Amino acid sequence: MRAIDYQSMTDTFVIVGGDAAGMAAASKARREDPDLEIVVFEKGEWVSYGACGLPYYVKGEIQSLESLVSVTPEEFREERDIDLRTGHEVVEIDPDARTVTAEGDGGEVVQPYDHLLLATGAEAVAPPIDGTELEGVYTLGSMSDGKELREYVARARDGESFQQADRGPACRYLEDCSGPVGVVGGGYIGLEMAEALAANGFEVHLFQRSDRVLTGFSEATSEAVADHLRERDVALSLGSEVLELAGSEASEASDGASSDRTQSDDAAEVEAVVTADDRVPVEMVLLGTGVRPRTGLAEDAGIELGPTGAIATDAYRETNRPDVYAAGDCAEATHVVTGEPTHVPLALTANRHGRAVGQTVTGTPVEGGGVAGTAAVKVFDVEAARTGILDHDEARAAGFEPVSETITAKSRAGYYPEGGEVTITLTADRDSGRVLGASLVSEYGEGAVHRSHAIVAALTEGTTVSELENYDLAYAPPFNTTWDPVLVAAKVLGGDLRE
Amino acid sequence: MRAIDYQSMTDTFVIVGGDAAGMAAASKARREDPDLEIVVFEKGEWVSYGACGLPYYVKGEIQSLESLVSVTPEEFREERDIDLRTGHEVVEIDPDARTVTAEGDGGEVVQPYDHLLLATGAEAVAPPIDGTELEGVYTLGSMSDGKELREYVARARDGESFQQADRGPACRYLEDCSGPVGVVGGGYIGLEMAEALAANGFEVHLFQRSDRVLTGFSEATSEAVADHLRERDVALSLGSEVLELAGSEASEASDGASSDRTQSDDAAEVEAVVTADDRVPVEMVLLGTGVRPRTGLAEDAGIELGPTGAIATDAYRETNRPDVYAAGDCAEATHVVTGEPTHVPLALTANRHGRAVGQTVTGTPVEGGGVAGTAAVKVFDVEAARTGILDHDEARAAGFEPVSETITAKSRAGYYPEGGEVTITLTADRDSGRVLGASLVSEYGEGAVHRSHAIVAALTEGTTVSELENYDLAYAPPFNTTWDPVLVAAKVLGGDLRE
C-alpha cells in the first residue's frame, strides 16, 4: 500500500542522501526560506558526518564516532525544522510525476517534490579480484566501516588502550607488533589507513598497482611520501597489482573450540595478499581502491550521466530533468582549468554545491563554482597537496603544452632555528604561461598544504607564471624565505618559459 | 684628487647600496649578462643580509650575525664577478655626466655608469622627543644595531648563555628578571623585540601611541596580539605617547669608582620613559618607531620623490632621470588594489624589484609587479598577516565602499586532536564585490600567515568575494575544516554583500 503525502501550497524540496551535499542544501534552503518544506531521505542512521575523519577514528586519535557528526539528526529536525527521515531508502524517482518513492520501517512512502536534489554520494569499490568477500577484508567508505575497523583494531590490541596522536612508528614503541596487515591502494585512504594501522602496532604492507603512491600528485611528491612510509616501517610493493586475496578454508576457521568473535565463524578469513611476484601473509586487508558515484537511482529515472560516469549537471547543478539537481560525490563538476566535466568526489565540493542548490531552489539561483581537483593528505609526519592539471597527457588532451619544474626550498628562513623543506612541482602552459597545476610536499607543519591555497587561486584566476612570480606574498623569517617556496617555483618555471 | 675609471666598450651597471635590492639586481644582471661591468658601492661592511632576522639574533635563537648573510662579499666578488666595494659611501650622483662619486679608504672615486640603481634603503627613525640620544637607547635598523643590542643583552645576562628557541615568558623561568626595559612602538620591530627581550628575562614595557598594536592590521588582530603580549607578561601602554626619554645626569654616571663598561662613561644613561600619565623606570629603550626612505642622494641629484616621500619610479623602477633606477626600501611601488604609489619597505619587494632592474638593464625590460602591502609577524606563540587595504578611510579615499567582516574559525577539523583558531577580517568593496584586504591571526603554526597567500592572490587578480567563496581550496582534517577559514570569511562577507 502506498501512502501519498499531499503537500500544501508551500514548495517541497526533497533531498536524497543526508551527508555533506544533502545536509548543506537542506540547511542553506532553510536559512533562505523559513516556509519551505524540506524532506531528506537517508537510508542509514548517520547524517552530516565527516567521513574524512574516519582514519583518525580508527587510529584512535578521535574517541567517538559521534564526534565526527557536525549536526545531529535531532538538531536538524528540531532546530532547523528539516523533515529528516533516516532509515529511509529511496527506491525510485519519477521525474514526470515529480515524486520519489522511499522505503522505511513504516513501509513505502511516495513523496512529491517541487525541487529534488540527488546527493547519493559515492561508494568504495573493491577491485575485481577473488577474495574481497573474505572475513578480515575491509573498506572505509561509511561510518559503519569505520566502526568495524576500529573494533578490529581494538580486538587485535586486546583491550590495550588507544594511543593519542602517536606519530611515531608504533612498532618501535609497542611491545608486540600485531599484523601483518595489507593495505591495497596508495591513495588518500590507503595512506591514511596505513598510518592508522602502523600507529597501532600493526606491521603494514601496502600494495599499489601503479609504480608510485598518490598518482594524482607529482612524482616528486610521490617519492617523498614513499620514502617517509618506508622510514616509518611500512613495507611498500609498488607496481604490484594484487591478483587475489587468498583465504583460509571456512571449515578450518570454524573448527576452533570456542568463539567469542562477533563475526560469523563459518566465513573464510583472509590469509594472504597474492601478487604476480609474491604471496604476503596478512591477518587483515584494507581496500583503498577508490570510489564510484552512486548513480543507479538517477539512471533508472532517465537522468543523464556525463563522460566520467557521474551525474551530469549544468553550472547550477541541475540535471537534464527540470528541477532535479545533483551535487556531491555522485555528480560531475566543471574543472576550472580545462572547463571540462570532471568527477572529484571530495568534501568541500559536496558542501559548496549542496549549499548552492539550497540557495537556488529558494529562488536566488547561484552557481557553485568549478573544481580544481585540489586535495590534501597527511601521512605520518608529511603533508602534501595537489591542485589543477599536473599530468602532461591530461594537459595536452585539454589543449595545453605543459612544462613543469620541481624545486625544493626551505620552509622558513635558512637562519631560523626551526623549519624544513617544501618541494613544489609547478606546471604551466608554454604558450600562454598559464599556471595549470601544482603538487607540494613538506614535513607536517611546514606548510605545503596551506601554501597550495595560493596556487588554487592562481589556477582559478587564469594567472600566468610571470604574474605568480610577482605576488606580494607575506614574508617573515618564522614562515618562509624572502621568496616563499611558491614564488621560487614560479621563478624557476618562469625562467624556462622565457627561454 | 679624483680618480676617474675609464670604462671599455662594455656597459657599466652601478649600484648604490649592497643590501637586498642592490645585490638582487647585481646577481640577476650577472646571470643575464656575463660581460656587464657591475660595480656596487656599499658604505658599510655587510651586504645582502637578512635584517628581518635581527630580532631572532638578539633573542639568541640565531648564534652569529654571519648566518644572516646569504651571500658573502667574497662570493659576490669571486663567484659572481661583481666589483663590490664595501666601505664606500656614494656622496654625489651626476645624472647629466652619468657618474657617481664615492668616498672610501682609498679616497674619492668618480665612477661612470650606463645604468644606475639607487638601492639606498631606509633608516630607523627616532621620534622627535628629548632623550633619544641617551646611552641605552637603541634602534634596530642595521647589523651593527643588532650587534649592539645583543651585546647589551649579554651584558645584562652577565654571561648566562642565550637560550635556544625559548618561547615561554622568560621571567617565569629565569631566576632573576632583568630590566625593566622599554619598547617604544607596537609595529613589527617593536613586537619582535619585545619577544626577544622578554625571552631573555627582561621585564618589558611596551609603549604605543595608537590605541592598538599593529595598526596596519585589523582591530581583531591587534586585540589578539595585545592579549597574547599581556599573557606573556609584557606590560602594554596603549594610546600612550612617549613625551621624553629621561636620563641620568652625565656626571652621576661617571662617578662610579670603577668601570669596565664599553660605552663612554660620561654619557648620560636612559632612566625612564615619560608619557602624559606615567614615568616608567627603564634600564634600556628600544625604539621601533618606523623607518624613512634614504633619499638625500637622489634629491640632491634632482631625482623626483613621490607623494609618499620615497623615490618615484615607473613600472620598470626607472626614475625621472633616464637609466637611473630606484628599488627597495628607498623607492615607491604601485599598490595592486588602488593602483596608486605606496611605500612599503619590506624585503620581498626589495628583492623582486632589484631583480627586475637587474634584468631590465641587460636588455630585457621586465616589470617587477606591484605590492599589496602584505606583511607577516610572529609574536611569541601568535602569528599574524595582513594584506591589501583594510582601513575604511583609506579604502574610501581610493574610491571604494568598504565592507568588512571578522570571523573566527577552527584551524583544523573540530574533531582533530590538535588545532586552534584563526581569526580573519576580510574587507571588500560593496559595489563590485572585489576583495580589498585581509588581516589574519592564529596561534603560531595554525596557518594565519600561509593562508594569507590565497588572499594576496585574490587581491592581485581583482577577485570578488563570491569568486573567493568558490575557490576549491585543499581540505583534509589535519589542515582545516571542510571550508577553510578563508572560505568561511568569504561566505560571511559574501552574505553581507548579497543583502
Boltz contact constraints between the chains, C-beta under 6 A:
constraints:
  - contact:
      token1: [A, 52]
      token2: [B, 477]
      max_distance: 6.0
  - contact:
      token1: [A, 53]
      token2: [B, 415]
      max_distance: 6.0
  - contact:
      token1: [A, 53]
      token2: [B, 477]
      max_distance: 6.0
  - contact:
      token1: [A, 61]
      token2: [B, 417]
      max_distance: 6.0
  - contact:
      token1: [A, 62]
      token2: [B, 415]
      max_distance: 6.0
  - contact:
      token1: [A, 67]
      token2: [B, 415]
      max_distance: 6.0
  - contact:
      token1: [A, 68]
      token2: [B, 415]
      max_distance: 6.0
  - contact:
      token1: [A, 165]
      token2: [B, 417]
      max_distance: 6.0
  - contact:
      token1: [A, 347]
      token2: [B, 475]
      max_distance: 6.0
  - contact:
      token1: [A, 347]
      token2: [B, 482]
      max_distance: 6.0
  - contact:
      token1: [A, 348]
      token2: [B, 475]
      max_distance: 6.0
  - contact:
      token1: [A, 348]
      token2: [B, 482]
      max_distance: 6.0
  - contact:
      token1: [A, 351]
      token2: [B, 482]
      max_distance: 6.0
  - contact:
      token1: [A, 369]
      token2: [B, 470]
      max_distance: 6.0
  - contact:
      token1: [A, 371]
      token2: [B, 472]
      max_distance: 6.0
  - contact:
      token1: [A, 372]
      token2: [B, 472]
      max_distance: 6.0
  - contact:
      token1: [A, 374]
      token2: [B, 472]
      max_distance: 6.0
  - contact:
      token1: [A, 374]
      token2: [B, 474]
      max_distance: 6.0
  - contact:
      token1: [A, 376]
      token2: [B, 474]
      max_distance: 6.0
  - contact:
      token1: [A, 376]
      token2: [B, 476]
      max_distance: 6.0
  - contact:
      token1: [A, 376]
      token2: [B, 479]
      max_distance: 6.0
  - contact:
      token1: [A, 377]
      token2: [B, 476]
      max_distance: 6.0
  - contact:
      token1: [A, 378]
      token2: [B, 478]
      max_distance: 6.0
  - contact:
      token1: [A, 385]
      token2: [B, 474]
      max_distance: 6.0
  - contact:
      token1: [A, 415]
      token2: [B, 53]
      max_distance: 6.0
  - contact:
      token1: [A, 415]
      token2: [B, 62]
      max_distance: 6.0
  - contact:
      token1: [A, 415]
      token2: [B, 67]
      max_distance: 6.0
  - contact:
      token1: [A, 415]
      token2: [B, 68]
      max_distance: 6.0
  - contact:
      token1: [A, 417]
      token2: [B, 61]
      max_distance: 6.0
  - contact:
      token1: [A, 417]
      token2: [B, 165]
      max_distance: 6.0
  - contact:
      token1: [A, 447]
      token2: [B, 450]
      max_distance: 6.0
  - contact:
      token1: [A, 449]
      token2: [B, 474]
      max_distance: 6.0
  - contact:
      token1: [A, 449]
      token2: [B, 479]
      max_distance: 6.0
  - contact:
      token1: [A, 450]
      token2: [B, 447]
      max_distance: 6.0
  - contact:
      token1: [A, 450]
      token2: [B, 450]
      max_distance: 6.0
  - contact:
      token1: [A, 450]
      token2: [B, 451]
      max_distance: 6.0
  - contact:
      token1: [A, 451]
      token2: [B, 450]
      max_distance: 6.0
  - contact:
      token1: [A, 452]
      token2: [B, 474]
      max_distance: 6.0
  - contact:
      token1: [A, 453]
      token2: [B, 453]
      max_distance: 6.0
  - contact:
      token1: [A, 453]
      token2: [B, 454]
      max_distance: 6.0
  - contact:
      token1: [A, 453]
      token2: [B, 473]
      max_distance: 6.0
  - contact:
      token1: [A, 454]
      token2: [B, 453]
      max_distance: 6.0
  - contact:
      token1: [A, 454]
      token2: [B, 454]
      max_distance: 6.0
  - contact:
      token1: [A, 454]
      token2: [B, 457]
      max_distance: 6.0
  - contact:
      token1: [A, 456]
      token2: [B, 471]
      max_distance: 6.0
  - contact:
      token1: [A, 456]
      token2: [B, 472]
      max_distance: 6.0
  - contact:
      token1: [A, 456]
      token2: [B, 473]
      max_distance: 6.0
  - contact:
      token1: [A, 457]
      token2: [B, 454]
      max_distance: 6.0
  - contact:
      token1: [A, 457]
      token2: [B, 457]
      max_distance: 6.0
  - contact:
      token1: [A, 457]
      token2: [B, 458]
      max_distance: 6.0
  - contact:
      token1: [A, 458]
      token2: [B, 457]
      max_distance: 6.0
  - contact:
      token1: [A, 460]
      token2: [B, 471]
      max_distance: 6.0
  - contact:
      token1: [A, 461]
      token2: [B, 461]
      max_distance: 6.0
  - contact:
      token1: [A, 470]
      token2: [B, 369]
      max_distance: 6.0
  - contact:
      token1: [A, 471]
      token2: [B, 456]
      max_distance: 6.0
  - contact:
      token1: [A, 471]
      token2: [B, 460]
      max_distance: 6.0
  - contact:
      token1: [A, 472]
      token2: [B, 371]
      max_distance: 6.0
  - contact:
      token1: [A, 472]
      token2: [B, 372]
      max_distance: 6.0
  - contact:
      token1: [A, 472]
      token2: [B, 374]
      max_distance: 6.0
  - contact:
      token1: [A, 472]
      token2: [B, 456]
      max_distance: 6.0
  - contact:
      token1: [A, 473]
      token2: [B, 453]
      max_distance: 6.0
  - contact:
      token1: [A, 473]
      token2: [B, 456]
      max_distance: 6.0
  - contact:
      token1: [A, 474]
      token2: [B, 374]
      max_distance: 6.0
  - contact:
      token1: [A, 474]
      token2: [B, 376]
      max_distance: 6.0
  - contact:
      token1: [A, 474]
      token2: [B, 385]
      max_distance: 6.0
  - contact:
      token1: [A, 474]
      token2: [B, 449]
      max_distance: 6.0
  - contact:
      token1: [A, 474]
      token2: [B, 452]
      max_distance: 6.0
  - contact:
      token1: [A, 475]
      token2: [B, 347]
      max_distance: 6.0
  - contact:
      token1: [A, 475]
      token2: [B, 348]
      max_distance: 6.0
  - contact:
      token1: [A, 476]
      token2: [B, 376]
      max_distance: 6.0
  - contact:
      token1: [A, 476]
      token2: [B, 377]
      max_distance: 6.0
  - contact:
      token1: [A, 477]
      token2: [B, 52]
      max_distance: 6.0
  - contact:
      token1: [A, 477]
      token2: [B, 53]
      max_distance: 6.0
  - contact:
      token1: [A, 478]
      token2: [B, 378]
      max_distance: 6.0
  - contact:
      token1: [A, 479]
      token2: [B, 376]
      max_distance: 6.0
  - contact:
      token1: [A, 479]
      token2: [B, 449]
      max_distance: 6.0
  - contact:
      token1: [A, 482]
      token2: [B, 347]
      max_distance: 6.0
  - contact:
      token1: [A, 482]
      token2: [B, 348]
      max_distance: 6.0
  - contact:
      token1: [A, 482]
      token2: [B, 351]
      max_distance: 6.0
